[in-house]
Amino acid sequence: MEIFIYVVVLLFSIIIHEVAHGYAAYLRGDDTAKAAGRLTLNPIPHIDIIGTILLPIALLMAQSPVLFGWAKPVPINSYRLKNPKTDIPLVSFAGPLSNILLAVLSGMGIRVIKMMPEFERGIGASIESVLGLMLIVNVVLPVINLVPIPPLDGSKVATYFMPRWLAVKYMSLNQYVGFAVLFLLIWSGVLGKIIYPVISFFVALLSGVQFM
């Protein structure tokens, strides 16, 4: 049951992540995602075979302590943005920002429940467990997504600080190479050793509960 809830929380969180990208683009003049029907919480249009299905299953089979994934990227037409140089990083950061907000709300919910011991001993324990999963997932997602490996959001944010010629070459890197590198870093445990202390810090900061 916990794995099922974990998957549902992950799916919800990555959908919010992608909708945030699309809505930010819409606010900056690009209605491509809206026209494609991607500004919706319906999971079907957002499912990506690799990021939504295969990677979470592989991480579960590997008994990874952290479950990670992504939804199908929303379509963005940079030529429709009001100012592509600044809007592309803004649109890219909107996804991780949505997860940060979900993490903050989840942490606040846990703190409120812990202020009511009797409620926590009853149904509050189940709610706290779900909020704990929500918190962990929504700390993990922005931390990993902001790693500057194409096509993760961090790579697009990084282009703001690059000369145009370098940004174009950087973003032209094959996305599947980036995914392969990311998967290798996660599977080998190298990325975990780097980001687990960061994740533990923010989970404890937001909820007052130690992650590991």
Sine and cosine of phi, psi and omega as CSV:
sin_phi,cos_phi,sin_psi,cos_psi,sin_omega,cos_omega
0.00,0.00,-0.64,0.77,-0.01,-1.00
-0.90,0.44,-0.62,0.79,0.03,-1.00
-0.90,0.44,-0.66,0.75,0.02,-1.00
-0.87,0.49,-0.72,0.70,0.01,-1.00
-0.90,0.44,-0.64,0.77,0.02,-1.00
-0.86,0.51,-0.71,0.70,0.00,-1.00
-0.91,0.42,-0.67,0.74,0.02,-1.00
-0.89,0.45,-0.70,0.72,0.01,-1.00
-0.89,0.45,-0.68,0.74,0.03,-1.00
-0.89,0.47,-0.72,0.70,0.00,-1.00
-0.87,0.49,-0.73,0.69,0.03,-1.00
-0.86,0.51,-0.68,0.73,-0.08,-1.00
-0.93,0.37,-0.65,0.76,-0.01,-1.00
-0.97,0.26,-0.46,0.89,0.09,-1.00
-0.93,0.37,-0.72,0.70,0.07,-1.00
-0.84,0.55,-0.65,0.76,0.01,-1.00
-0.84,0.54,-0.76,0.65,-0.04,-1.00
-0.94,0.33,-0.63,0.77,0.04,-1.00
-0.88,0.48,-0.60,0.80,0.03,-1.00
-0.89,0.46,-0.66,0.75,0.09,-1.00
-0.84,0.54,-0.78,0.63,-0.06,-1.00
-0.90,0.44,-0.65,0.76,-0.03,-1.00
-0.94,0.34,-0.61,0.79,0.05,-1.00
-0.89,0.46,-0.66,0.75,0.04,-1.00
-0.90,0.44,-0.65,0.76,0.02,-1.00
-0.88,0.48,-0.66,0.75,0.02,-1.00
-0.92,0.39,-0.43,0.91,0.00,-1.00
-0.99,-0.13,0.22,0.98,0.15,-0.99
0.95,-0.31,-0.12,0.99,-0.03,-1.00
-0.97,-0.25,0.93,-0.37,-0.03,-1.00
-0.99,-0.16,0.32,0.95,-0.04,-1.00
-0.86,0.52,-0.73,0.68,-0.01,-1.00
-0.91,0.42,-0.63,0.77,0.02,-1.00
-0.90,0.43,-0.70,0.72,-0.01,-1.00
-0.91,0.41,-0.47,0.88,0.00,-1.00
-1.00,0.10,0.00,1.00,0.01,-1.00
0.96,0.27,0.44,0.90,-0.05,-1.00
-0.99,-0.11,-0.06,1.00,0.07,-1.00
-1.00,0.00,0.87,0.50,-0.05,-1.00
-0.64,-0.77,0.46,-0.89,0.07,-1.00
-1.00,0.01,-0.01,1.00,0.10,-0.99
-0.89,0.45,0.86,-0.51,-0.11,-0.99
-0.93,0.36,-0.43,0.90,-0.13,-0.99
-0.82,0.57,-0.77,0.64,-0.03,-1.00
-0.92,0.38,-0.24,0.97,-0.10,-0.99
-0.99,-0.15,-0.15,0.99,-0.11,-0.99
-0.93,0.36,0.79,-0.62,0.09,-1.00
-0.91,-0.42,0.78,-0.62,-0.10,-1.00
-0.82,0.57,-0.72,0.70,-0.05,-1.00
-0.97,0.25,-0.84,0.54,-0.16,-0.99
-0.96,0.26,-0.51,0.86,-0.07,-1.00
-1.00,-0.09,-0.41,0.91,-0.09,-1.00
-0.88,-0.48,-0.88,0.47,-0.15,-0.99
-0.92,0.38,-0.73,0.68,-0.04,-1.00
-0.90,0.44,-0.75,0.66,0.05,-1.00
-0.85,0.53,-0.63,0.78,0.02,-1.00
-0.90,0.43,-0.68,0.73,0.00,-1.00
-0.89,0.45,-0.65,0.76,0.01,-1.00
-0.93,0.38,-0.60,0.80,0.06,-1.00
-0.91,0.42,-0.68,0.74,0.01,-1.00
-0.91,0.42,-0.52,0.85,0.02,-1.00
-0.99,0.12,0.00,1.00,-0.03,-1.00
0.83,0.56,0.65,0.76,0.05,-1.00
-0.91,0.41,0.69,-0.72,0.03,-1.00
-0.95,0.33,-0.22,0.97,0.00,-1.00
-0.80,-0.60,0.79,-0.62,0.04,-1.00
-0.99,-0.16,0.75,-0.67,-0.06,-1.00
-0.69,-0.72,0.45,-0.89,0.05,-1.00
-0.11,-0.99,-0.06,-1.00,0.05,-1.00
-0.49,-0.87,0.34,-0.94,0.07,-1.00
-0.99,-0.15,0.15,-0.99,0.05,-1.00
-0.87,0.49,0.81,-0.59,-0.03,-1.00
-0.85,0.53,0.67,-0.74,0.06,-1.00
-0.94,0.33,0.58,-0.82,0.01,-1.00
-0.95,0.32,0.77,-0.64,0.03,-1.00
-0.81,-0.58,0.77,-0.64,0.08,-1.00
-0.96,-0.28,0.98,-0.19,-0.09,-1.00
-0.89,0.46,-0.40,0.92,-0.01,-1.00
-0.94,0.33,-0.32,0.95,0.01,-1.00
-1.00,-0.01,-0.19,0.98,0.00,-1.00
-0.94,0.33,0.50,-0.86,-0.05,-1.00
-0.90,0.43,-0.65,0.76,0.01,-1.00
-0.58,-0.82,1.00,0.03,-0.10,-0.99
-0.80,0.60,-0.60,0.80,-0.05,-1.00
-0.84,0.54,-0.69,0.72,0.00,-1.00
-0.99,-0.11,-0.48,0.88,-0.09,-1.00
-0.96,0.28,-0.56,0.83,0.01,-1.00
-0.88,0.48,-0.75,0.66,0.08,-1.00
-0.88,0.47,-0.60,0.80,0.00,-1.00
-0.91,0.42,-0.73,0.69,0.02,-1.00
-0.89,0.45,-0.64,0.77,0.01,-1.00
-0.91,0.42,-0.63,0.78,-0.03,-1.00
-0.97,0.26,-0.34,0.94,-0.03,-1.00
-0.87,0.50,-0.58,0.81,0.01,-1.00
-0.90,0.44,-0.84,0.54,0.06,-1.00
-0.85,0.52,-0.58,0.82,0.01,-1.00
-0.89,0.46,-0.63,0.78,0.02,-1.00
-0.89,0.46,-0.61,0.79,0.03,-1.00
-0.94,0.33,-0.59,0.81,0.06,-1.00
-0.88,0.47,-0.67,0.74,0.02,-1.00
-0.90,0.43,-0.66,0.76,0.06,-1.00
-0.89,0.45,-0.62,0.78,0.02,-1.00
-0.91,0.42,-0.68,0.73,0.02,-1.00
-0.88,0.47,-0.72,0.70,0.00,-1.00
-0.90,0.44,-0.65,0.76,0.02,-1.00
-0.90,0.43,-0.69,0.72,0.02,-1.00
-0.89,0.46,-0.66,0.76,0.04,-1.00
-0.89,0.45,-0.65,0.76,0.02,-1.00
-0.88,0.47,-0.66,0.75,0.03,-1.00
-0.89,0.45,-0.68,0.73,0.00,-1.00
-0.89,0.45,-0.63,0.77,0.02,-1.00
-0.90,0.43,-0.70,0.71,0.00,-1.00
-0.88,0.47,-0.64,0.77,-0.01,-1.00
-0.93,0.36,-0.27,0.96,0.07,-1.00
-0.99,0.15,-0.12,0.99,-0.02,-1.00
-0.82,-0.57,0.99,0.17,-0.11,-0.99
-0.81,0.59,-0.65,0.76,-0.04,-1.00
-0.91,0.41,-0.68,0.73,0.02,-1.00
-0.91,0.42,-0.62,0.79,-0.01,-1.00
-0.91,0.42,-0.54,0.84,0.00,-1.00
-0.96,0.28,-0.28,0.96,0.01,-1.00
-0.97,-0.23,-0.81,-0.58,-0.03,-1.00
-0.91,0.42,-0.37,0.93,0.00,-1.00
-0.87,0.50,-0.47,0.88,-0.01,-1.00
-0.90,0.43,-0.66,0.75,0.02,-1.00
-0.92,0.39,-0.68,0.74,0.02,-1.00
-0.89,0.45,-0.67,0.74,0.01,-1.00
-0.89,0.46,-0.61,0.79,0.02,-1.00
-0.90,0.44,-0.69,0.72,0.03,-1.00
-0.91,0.41,-0.68,0.73,0.02,-1.00
-0.90,0.44,-0.55,0.83,0.04,-1.00
-0.90,0.44,-0.69,0.73,0.06,-1.00
-0.90,0.43,-0.67,0.74,0.02,-1.00
-0.87,0.49,-0.65,0.76,0.00,-1.00
-0.90,0.43,-0.76,0.65,-0.04,-1.00
-0.87,0.49,-0.74,0.67,-0.01,-1.00
-0.86,0.51,-0.68,0.74,-0.09,-1.00
-1.00,0.08,-0.03,1.00,0.26,-0.97
-1.00,-0.03,-0.66,0.75,-0.01,-1.00
-0.89,0.45,-0.72,0.69,-0.08,-1.00
-0.84,0.54,-0.80,0.60,0.00,-1.00
-0.93,0.38,-0.57,0.82,0.01,-1.00
-0.87,0.49,-0.73,0.68,-0.01,-1.00
-0.96,0.28,-0.66,0.75,-0.04,-1.00
-0.90,0.43,-0.40,0.92,0.00,-1.00
-1.00,0.01,0.04,1.00,0.16,-0.99
-0.92,0.40,0.78,-0.62,-0.12,-0.99
-0.98,0.20,0.85,0.53,0.08,-1.00
-0.91,-0.41,0.87,-0.49,0.04,-1.00
-0.85,0.53,0.64,-0.77,0.05,1.00
-0.99,-0.14,0.41,0.91,0.01,-1.00
-0.88,0.48,0.38,-0.93,-0.08,-1.00
-0.86,0.51,-0.54,0.84,-0.02,-1.00
-0.87,0.49,-0.52,0.86,0.01,-1.00
-0.93,0.37,-0.60,0.80,0.00,-1.00
-0.96,0.28,-0.61,0.79,0.07,-1.00
-0.89,0.46,-0.63,0.78,-0.02,-1.00
-0.90,0.43,-0.46,0.89,-0.04,-1.00
-0.90,0.44,-0.39,0.92,0.02,-1.00
-0.88,0.48,-0.48,0.88,-0.06,-1.00
-0.99,-0.14,0.12,0.99,-0.03,-1.00
-0.95,-0.30,0.45,-0.89,0.20,-0.98
-0.88,0.48,0.48,-0.88,-0.09,-1.00
-0.83,0.55,-0.68,0.74,-0.05,-1.00
-0.90,0.45,-0.61,0.79,0.00,-1.00
-0.96,0.29,-0.63,0.78,0.01,-1.00
-0.88,0.47,-0.66,0.75,0.00,-1.00
-0.89,0.45,-0.71,0.70,0.01,-1.00
-0.91,0.41,-0.64,0.77,-0.03,-1.00
-0.90,0.44,-0.69,0.72,-0.04,-1.00
-0.98,0.20,-0.19,0.98,0.02,-1.00
-1.00,0.08,-0.06,1.00,0.05,-1.00
-0.88,0.48,0.64,-0.77,-0.03,-1.00
-0.86,0.51,0.81,-0.59,-0.07,-1.00
-0.90,0.43,-0.51,0.86,-0.02,-1.00
-0.95,0.30,-0.46,0.89,0.12,-0.99
-0.91,0.42,-0.69,0.72,0.05,-1.00
-0.87,0.49,-0.70,0.71,0.02,-1.00
-0.89,0.45,-0.63,0.77,0.00,-1.00
-0.90,0.43,-0.67,0.74,0.03,-1.00
-0.89,0.45,-0.71,0.70,0.00,-1.00
-0.88,0.47,-0.72,0.70,-0.01,-1.00
-0.88,0.48,-0.66,0.75,0.01,-1.00
-0.90,0.44,-0.66,0.75,0.01,-1.00
-0.91,0.42,-0.63,0.78,0.02,-1.00
-0.94,0.34,-0.75,0.67,-0.08,-1.00
-0.89,0.45,-0.62,0.78,-0.04,-1.00
-0.97,0.25,-0.31,0.95,-0.03,-1.00
1.00,0.01,-0.05,1.00,-0.01,-1.00
-0.90,0.43,-0.73,0.68,-0.01,-1.00
-0.90,0.44,-0.61,0.80,0.00,-1.00
-0.86,0.50,-0.68,0.73,-0.01,-1.00
-0.89,0.46,-0.47,0.88,-0.02,-1.00
-0.99,0.13,-0.69,0.72,-0.16,-0.99
-1.00,-0.08,-0.35,0.94,-0.03,-1.00
-0.84,0.54,-0.69,0.73,0.05,-1.00
-0.88,0.48,-0.58,0.81,0.03,-1.00
-0.92,0.39,-0.71,0.70,0.01,-1.00
-0.88,0.47,-0.73,0.69,0.00,-1.00
-0.86,0.50,-0.66,0.76,-0.01,-1.00
-0.88,0.47,-0.74,0.67,-0.08,-1.00
-0.96,0.28,-0.56,0.83,0.07,-1.00
-0.89,0.45,-0.71,0.70,0.02,-1.00
-0.91,0.42,-0.64,0.77,0.00,-1.00
-0.89,0.46,-0.68,0.73,-0.08,-1.00
-0.99,0.16,-0.57,0.82,-0.11,-0.99
-0.92,-0.39,-0.33,0.94,-0.09,-1.00
0.99,0.17,0.17,0.99,-0.04,-1.00
-0.90,-0.43,0.70,-0.71,0.03,-1.00
-0.96,0.28,0.72,-0.70,-0.02,-1.00
-0.98,0.21,-0.70,0.72,-0.07,-1.00
-0.72,-0.70,0.00,0.00,0.00,0.00
